[in-house]
């Protein structure tokens, strides 16, 4: 087998894996829509979300935890329908599972220190998006992660920025648009 044939096989495998990772695109769209909707609802109706001191915390923890349960169920069913798992798919699954556990840890630690977890979560999310995009060689996800990282770093220099609007802009460009690009990917691309 020649070097070119080996590279062709590797590139075909990556293309197939990219297509098989359409559920990742669905997950990015799901989470993008969920977080953007939650952020906008909280921004326009703070009197509903912030009824008590802890109601905002419950809002921002309970709904994402339900989302985690739903996406875990969806991903298990998608994996079962596919019937097999590639090594790249497994790596992506593990990376996102670690993200979920890290998200929970960040929320708990920030709660214990009475700090806002948004910047930490967006930073973690941006690195996971960059890793995922680089691993599957899908530039929109990589660029979305890089854009989210730059946007997150910017928030450290503008401390008065509204984190709900940061979520909307950052998640739109970091997750929603790349997720749509991956989900709508054709098999031969």
C-alpha positions in Angstrom: 0.0 0.0 0.0 1.4 3.4 -1.0 1.6 6.4 1.2 -1.1 8.1 -0.9 -3.5 5.2 -0.4 -2.9 5.2 3.3 -3.6 8.9 3.5 -6.7 8.4 1.4 -8.0 5.7 3.8 -7.3 8.0 6.8 -9.1 11.0 5.2 -12.0 8.8 4.2 -12.3 7.5 7.8 -12.2 11.1 9.1 -14.9 12.1 6.7 -17.1 9.1 7.7 -16.4 9.9 11.4 -17.4 13.5 10.8 -20.7 12.4 9.2 -21.3 9.9 12.0 -20.8 12.7 14.5 -23.9 14.5 13.3 -25.3 13.8 16.8 -22.6 16.2 18.1 -24.0 18.8 15.7 -27.5 18.1 17.2 -26.1 18.5 20.7 -24.4 21.8 19.9 -27.6 23.1 18.4 -29.7 21.8 21.3 -27.4 23.4 23.9 -27.0 26.5 21.9 -30.8 27.0 21.7 -31.3 26.1 25.3 -28.6 28.4 26.8 -29.6 31.3 24.4 -33.2 30.9 25.3 -32.5 30.7 29.1 -30.2 33.8 28.8 -32.7 35.9 26.9 -35.6 34.8 29.3 -33.5 35.7 32.3 -32.4 39.0 30.7 -36.0 40.1 29.8 -37.8 38.6 32.8 -35.3 38.9 35.8 -38.3 39.4 38.1 -39.4 35.8 37.4 -36.0 34.1 37.5 -34.7 36.0 40.5 -37.7 35.7 42.8 -35.5 34.6 45.7 -31.8 34.5 46.3 -31.5 30.9 45.2 -34.1 30.8 42.4 -31.6 32.0 39.8 -29.2 29.2 40.9 -32.0 26.7 40.6 -32.9 28.0 37.2 -29.3 27.8 35.9 -28.6 24.4 37.4 -31.9 22.4 37.2 -32.6 23.1 33.5 -29.1 22.3 32.3 -29.1 19.1 34.4 -32.3 18.1 32.7 -30.7 18.9 29.4 -27.8 16.7 30.3 -30.1 13.8 31.0 -31.9 14.4 27.7 -28.7 14.6 25.6 -27.2 11.6 27.4 -30.4 9.6 26.5 -30.3 10.9 22.9 -26.6 10.1 22.5 -27.0 6.6 23.8 -29.9 6.0 21.4 -27.9 7.5 18.5 -25.0 5.2 19.3 -27.2 2.2 19.5 -28.8 3.0 16.1 -25.4 3.4 14.6 -24.4 0.0 15.9 -20.7 0.7 16.4 -18.4 3.4 17.8 -15.2 4.7 16.1 -12.2 5.7 18.1 -12.7 9.4 17.2 -16.3 9.1 18.3 -15.2 7.6 21.6 -12.7 10.3 22.1 -15.3 13.0 21.5 -17.7 11.3 23.8 -15.2 11.1 26.6 -14.2 14.8 26.1 -17.8 15.9 26.4 -18.4 13.7 29.4 -15.4 15.3 31.2 -16.9 18.7 30.2 -20.2 17.7 31.9 -18.4 16.6 35.1 -16.2 19.7 35.0 -19.3 21.9 34.6 -20.8 20.5 37.7 -17.6 21.0 39.6 -17.3 24.6 38.4 -20.9 25.4 39.5 -20.3 23.8 42.9 -17.0 25.6 43.5 -18.3 28.9 42.4 -21.4 28.5 44.6 -19.2 27.7 47.6 -17.1 30.9 46.9 -20.2 33.0 45.9 -18.8 33.7 42.5 -20.3 33.8 39.0 -19.4 30.7 37.0 -20.1 32.1 33.6 -16.6 33.0 32.6 -15.1 29.7 33.9 -17.8 27.7 32.1 -17.4 29.6 28.8 -13.6 29.2 29.0 -14.0 25.4 29.6 -16.5 25.2 26.8 -14.3 27.0 24.3 -11.4 24.7 25.0 -13.6 21.6 24.6 -15.0 23.0 21.3 -11.5 23.7 20.0 -10.4 20.2 20.9 -13.5 18.6 19.3 -13.1 20.7 16.1 -9.4 19.9 15.8 -9.9 16.2 16.5 -12.7 15.8 13.8 -11.0 18.3 11.5 -14.1 20.4 11.2 -13.1 24.1 11.0 -16.5 25.6 11.9 -16.4 23.9 15.4 -12.7 24.9 15.8 -13.3 28.5 14.8 -16.4 28.6 17.0 -14.3 27.5 20.0 -11.5 30.0 19.2 -14.1 32.8 18.8 -15.7 31.8 22.1 -12.3 31.8 23.8 -11.4 35.3 22.5 -14.9 36.5 23.6 -14.4 34.9 27.0 -11.0 36.5 27.5 -12.5 39.9 26.5 -15.0 39.6 29.3 -12.1 39.6 31.8 -11.2 43.1 30.6 -14.8 44.4 30.7 -16.0 43.4 34.1 -19.3 45.3 33.9 -20.5 43.4 30.8 -23.8 41.6 31.2 -23.1 37.9 31.3 -26.6 37.0 30.0 -25.8 38.9 26.8 -22.3 37.3 26.8 -24.0 33.9 26.8 -26.2 34.9 23.9 -23.4 36.2 21.7 -20.8 33.6 22.7 -23.0 30.6 22.5 -24.4 31.7 19.1 -21.0 31.9 17.5 -19.4 29.2 19.6 -22.1 26.5 19.5 -25.2 27.2 17.5 -23.7 28.2 14.2 -20.9 25.5 14.2 -23.5 22.9 15.4 -25.8 23.8 12.5 -22.9 23.4 10.1 -22.0 20.0 11.5 -25.6 18.8 11.7 -26.3 19.8 8.1 -23.1 18.3 6.8 -23.5 16.1 3.7 -22.1 12.6 3.7 -19.5 13.3 1.0 -18.0 16.5 2.5 
